[in-house]
């Protein structure tokens, strides 16, 4: 979440209820910056990855997430992140 969006969220929440007795506050600090990006589905890198998924009987899916691919994509470099099984869940869990 950007710092500006964080402040806007606080204002929105405080506007939504009575602030007579209390308001929501936060000390918002930027701890990282992972810019958004997207690789066009028609790029070779995406088509080859999707073909590999299909060859293994895994239906391809296009999703957006915050991954290490964000930086190159934000610079216009084709990139993608491939989940280990074709289904993304339980990232950074103990069993990952």
VOBA-1610 file (N, C-alpha, C; in pm, whole numbers, padded with zeros to 5 digits, always signed):
BEGIN
Unk+00086-00117+00000Unk+00000+00000+00000Unk+00090+00122+00000Unk+00060+00216-00083Unk+00138+00338-00083Unk+00105+00421+00040Unk+00198+00508+00078Unk+00175+00592+00195Unk+00052+00679+00175Unk+00037+00738+00057Unk-00080+00821+00028Unk-00209+00744+00041Unk-00211+00620-00007Unk-00331+00538+00004Unk-00359+00504+00149Unk-00254+00486+00229Unk-00273+00459+00371Unk-00341+00574+00441Unk-00296+00696+00413Unk-00359+00813+00474Unk-00503+00828+00426Unk-00527+00802+00299Unk-00663+00810+00245Unk-00752+00706+00313Unk-00700+00587+00338Unk-00778+00482+00404Unk-00816+00524+00546Unk-00722+00587+00618Unk-00753+00636+00752Unk-00863+00741+00748Unk-00851+00835+00656Unk-00953+00940+00644Unk-01089+00880+00611Unk-01091+00783+00520Unk-01216+00719+00480Unk-01279+00647+00599Unk-01199+00573+00673Unk-01251+00499+00788Unk-01302+00594+00896Unk-01228+00699+00925Unk-01273+00796+01026Unk-01399+00869+00981Unk-01414+00892+00852Unk-01534+00958+00800Unk-01656+00867+00812Unk-01634+00736+00809Unk-01743+00640+00808Unk-01810+00622+00944Unk-01748+00671+01050Unk-01809+00656+01182Unk-01788+00784+01263Unk-01855+00789+01375Unk-01842+00906+01461Unk-01700+00913+01518Unk-01641+01030+01510Unk-01508+01050+01567Unk-01517+01132+01697Unk-01636+01136+01754Unk-01658+01213+01877Unk-01570+01160+01991Unk-01563+01028+02005Unk-01488+00969+02116Unk-01346+00929+02077Unk-01324+00889+01953Unk-01192+00846+01912Unk-01180+00845+01760Unk-01057+00848+01710Unk-01030+00834+01567Unk-00923+00728+01550Unk-00922+00671+01433Unk-00818+00575+01398Unk-00695+00652+01351Unk-00581+00616+01403Unk-00455+00678+01362Unk-00355+00569+01327Unk-00252+00607+01256Unk-00146+00513+01220Unk-00019+00589+01191Unk+00093+00526+01219Unk+00223+00579+01183Unk+00267+00500+01060Unk+00242+00555+00942Unk+00264+00483+00817Unk+00405+00510+00767Unk+00480+00400+00744Unk+00617+00411+00695Unk+00635+00320+00574Unk+00699+00370+00472Unk+00731+00290+00355Unk+00845+00196+00391Unk+00823+00065+00378Unk+00928-00031+00409Unk+00977-00105+00285Unk+00917-00079+00173Unk+00957-00143+00049Unk+00882-00080-00067Unk+00933-00100-00185Unk+00868-00044-00303Unk+00881-00145-00416Unk+00774-00211-00448Unk+00774-00309-00555Unk+00675-00260-00660Unk+00725-00189-00763Unk+00634-00130-00861Unk+00557-00236-00940Unk+00440-00196-00985Unk+00355-00287-01061Unk+00403-00297-01205Unk+00372-00407-01266Unk+00403-00427-01407Unk+00322-00544-01460Unk+00330-00565-01589Unk+00256-00675-01650Unk+00327-00714-01779Unk+00340-00844-01802Unk+00396-00894-01926Unk+00280-00935-02016Unk+00278-00884-02136Unk+00171-00913-02231Unk+00162-01064-02253Unk+00039-01117-02250Unk+00016-01261-02265Unk+00062-01313-02401Unk+00082-01227-02498Unk+00127-01270-02631Unk+00279-01281-02642Unk+00354-01241-02540Unk+00500-01250-02544Unk+00543-01396-02544Unk+00655-01425-02610Unk+00705-01563-02619Unk+00723-01627-02482Unk+00778-01553-02386Unk+00803-01610-02254Unk+00675-01660-02188Unk+00567-01589-02209Unk+00438-01628-02152Unk+00380-01746-02229Unk+00387-01740-02360Unk+00332-01848-02443Unk+00404-01981-02416Unk+00535-01976-02400Unk+00612-02098-02373Unk+00576-02154-02235Unk+00565-02068-02136Unk+00526-02114-02002Unk+00387-02174-02003Unk+00294-02111-02072Unk+00157-02164-02079Unk+00154-02298-02151Unk+00235-02313-02256Unk+00241-02440-02327Unk+00296-02550-02237Unk+00394-02516-02153Unk+00449-02614-02059Unk+00344-02658-01958Unk+00267-02562-01908Unk+00160-02597-01816Unk+00060-02691-01884Unk+00016-02656-02004Unk-00082-02736-02075Unk-00028-02875-02106Unk+00100-02885-02141Unk+00161-03015-02171Unk+00162-03106-02049Unk+00156-03047-01932Unk+00154-03124-01808Unk+00014-03135-01749Unk-00087-03100-01829Unk-00226-03113-01785Unk-00269-03011-01682Unk-00196-02901-01672Unk-00230-02796-01575Unk-00292-02680-01652Unk-00416-02644-01622Unk-00477-02532-01693Unk-00401-02402-01663Unk-00362-02328-01766Unk-00291-02203-01741Unk-00383-02098-01679Unk-00324-02015-01596Unk-00400-01907-01532Unk-00312-01783-01528Unk-00371-01671-01557Unk-00301-01543-01550Unk-00346-01473-01423Unk-00251-01439-01337Unk-00284-01374-01212Unk-00188-01258-01187Unk-00229-01166-01105Unk-00143-01055-01065Unk-00106-01075-00919Unk+00019-01045-00887Unk+00066-01059-00749Unk+00191-00974-00730Unk+00230-00961-00608Unk+00354-00891-00576Unk+00464-00995-00569Unk+00549-01000-00672Unk+00655-01099-00681Unk+00784-01032-00726Unk+00890-01110-00732Unk+01017-01057-00780Unk+01011-01018-00927Unk+00909-01061-00999Unk+00894-01024-01140Unk+00847-00880-01157Unk+00796-00820-01052Unk+00744-00683-01063Unk+00849-00584-01112Unk+00970-00592-01060Unk+01072-00494-01096Unk+01106-00499-01245Unk+01143-00616-01301Unk+01171-00614-01445Unk+01050-00574-01529Unk+00931-00620-01490Unk+00812-00582-01567Unk+00791-00432-01565Unk+00817-00369-01450Unk+00798-00224-01441Unk+00897-00149-01530Unk+01007-00215-01565Unk+01108-00156-01653Unk+01087-00194-01800Unk+00977-00267-01827Unk+00946-00308-01964Unk+01017-00436-02007Unk+01077-00507-01912Unk+01145-00633-01941Unk+01045-00747-01921Unk+01022-00829-02025Unk+00927-00940-02008Unk+00972-01033-01895Unk+00883-01061-01803Unk+00913-01147-01690Unk+00785-01212-01641Unk+00799-01321-01568Unk+00685-01387-01507Unk+00732-01468-01389Unk+00638-01502-01305Unk+00665-01588-01191Unk+00580-01712-01209Unk+00645-01827-01197Unk+00576-01954-01217Unk+00562-02023-01081Unk+00439-02051-01038Unk+00422-02123-00912Unk+00473-02265-00926Unk+00511-02324-00815Unk+00576-02456-00821Unk+00484-02568-00867Unk+00352-02553-00857Unk+00262-02660-00896Unk+00155-02617-00994Unk+00153-02491-01029Unk+00047-02440-01113Unk-00066-02383-01031Unk-00065-02409-00901Unk-00165-02353-00811Unk-00089-02278-00703Unk-00117-02152-00688Unk-00044-02070-00593Unk-00121-02058-00462Unk-00063-02111-00355Unk-00120-02092-00223Unk-00016-02125-00118Unk-00040-02083+00003Unk+00045-02113+00119Unk+00189-02065+00103Unk+00207-01952+00030Unk+00341-01897+00014Unk+00399-01860+00151Unk+00523-01887+00171Unk+00598-01856+00292Unk+00545-01928+00415Unk+00467-02034+00395Unk+00423-02116+00507Unk+00536-02212+00544Unk+00526-02274+00661Unk+00631-02365+00707Unk+00658-02478+00609Unk+00554-02527+00543Unk+00571-02640+00451Unk+00611-02600+00308Unk+00634-02471+00287Unk+00670-02425+00151Unk+00798-02490+00104
//
